[in-house]
Amino acid sequence: MPDPFGIIDGTKQVTKTLNESVKASEELSKAIDGVLAVADKAAKERAASRKNSRVVNADTTTIIEAVDEFQRLMLAKQSEEKIKHEITKKYGEKAWEEIQGIKARKQWEEKRDKYLEQSDRRIMKSVMALCYIFATWVAYECTWGRWK
């Protein structure tokens, strides 16, 4: 018996649209899970790298590296003392204070640059999240909304 109101065809069309939207949402979920997995893996690798750099092993290379670093620090301190003595002798105490101010400014600029880099990364993550939200909205509108 023919369907004069098209209920059967409408039901088939709704079922087909629902199946397509389920497939689209599954693909979107897979993409989001993939991005989250990559970000999680990178974060875990960075954390492990930081942890490994702090671990002191009982082997001789670690001890040698520690001694080398200590010697570099001592050499830097001695060099700074020599430079301070020469500068104060030649230009006075005020010149050394200016040099210390410049050093402090350089250190502050480095900290600020690191902070701005982290801020940029946070912004990029936010933009990425907004893109996923927009893609979800477009998929919804194409499946069930006004654009179908």
C-alpha positions in Angstrom: 0.0 0.0 0.0 1.5 3.3 -1.0 2.3 5.9 1.7 0.2 9.0 0.8 1.8 11.3 3.5 5.4 10.3 3.0 5.8 9.1 6.6 7.9 6.1 5.6 10.2 8.2 3.4 10.5 10.8 6.1 11.3 8.2 8.7 14.0 6.7 6.4 15.4 10.2 5.8 15.5 10.9 9.6 17.2 7.6 10.2 19.8 8.2 7.5 20.5 11.7 8.9 20.9 10.3 12.4 23.3 7.6 11.2 25.4 10.3 9.3 25.4 12.6 12.4 26.5 9.7 14.6 29.4 8.9 12.2 30.4 12.6 12.0 30.3 12.9 15.8 32.4 9.8 16.1 35.0 11.2 13.7 35.1 14.5 15.6 35.5 12.6 18.9 38.3 10.6 17.4 40.0 13.8 16.2 39.7 15.5 19.5 40.9 12.4 21.4 43.9 12.3 19.0 44.8 15.9 19.7 44.3 15.4 23.4 46.5 12.3 23.4 49.3 14.1 21.6 49.1 17.0 24.0 49.0 14.6 27.0 52.0 12.6 25.6 54.0 15.8 25.1 53.2 17.0 28.6 54.2 13.7 30.1 57.5 13.7 28.1 58.3 17.2 29.2 57.5 16.3 32.8 59.7 13.1 32.6 62.5 15.1 31.0 62.4 17.7 33.8 62.3 14.9 36.4 65.2 13.1 34.8 67.3 16.3 34.7 66.9 16.6 38.4 67.6 13.0 39.3 71.2 12.5 40.6 72.5 9.1 39.6 75.3 7.5 41.5 77.4 7.0 38.4 80.6 8.9 37.9 79.3 11.0 34.9 76.8 12.7 37.1 79.4 13.5 39.7 81.7 14.8 37.1 79.0 17.0 35.6 78.2 18.3 39.1 81.8 19.2 39.7 82.1 20.8 36.3 79.0 22.9 37.0 80.4 23.9 40.4 83.7 24.9 38.8 81.9 27.0 36.1 79.9 28.8 38.9 83.0 29.4 40.9 84.8 30.8 37.8 81.8 33.0 37.1 81.9 34.4 40.6 85.6 35.0 40.5 85.3 36.7 37.1 82.5 38.9 38.4 84.7 39.9 41.4 87.6 40.7 39.2 85.4 42.7 36.8 83.8 44.5 39.8 87.2 45.4 41.2 88.4 46.7 37.8 85.2 48.7 37.1 85.1 50.3 40.6 88.8 51.1 40.3 88.5 52.7 36.9 85.0 54.2 36.9 83.9 54.2 40.5 81.2 52.4 42.6 78.3 54.1 40.7 79.4 52.5 37.4 79.2 49.0 39.0 75.7 49.8 40.4 74.6 50.7 36.8 76.1 47.4 35.5 74.2 45.5 38.2 71.0 47.4 37.2 71.5 46.4 33.6 72.1 42.8 34.6 68.9 42.8 36.7 67.0 44.3 33.7 68.3 41.6 31.4 67.2 38.9 33.9 63.8 40.4 34.2 63.4 40.6 30.4 64.3 36.9 30.1 61.6 36.0 32.7 59.1 38.2 30.9 59.9 36.6 27.6 59.3 33.1 29.1 56.0 34.3 30.6 54.9 35.7 27.3 55.8 32.5 25.5 53.7 30.5 27.9 50.9 33.0 27.5 51.1 32.6 23.7 50.8 28.9 24.1 47.8 29.2 26.3 46.1 31.5 23.7 46.9 29.0 20.9 45.3 26.2 23.0 42.2 28.4 23.5 42.0 29.1 19.8 42.3 25.4 19.1 39.5 24.6 21.5 37.3 27.3 19.9 38.0 25.8 16.5 36.8 22.4 17.7 33.7 24.0 19.2 33.0 25.7 15.9 33.5 22.5 14.0 31.1 20.7 16.3 28.5 23.4 15.8 28.9 23.3 12.0 28.5 19.5 12.1 25.4 19.9 14.3 23.9 22.5 12.0 24.6 20.4 8.9 23.1 17.3 10.5 20.1 18.5 12.5 20.0 22.3 12.1 18.9 24.7 9.5 21.5 23.8 6.9 20.5 20.1 6.3 
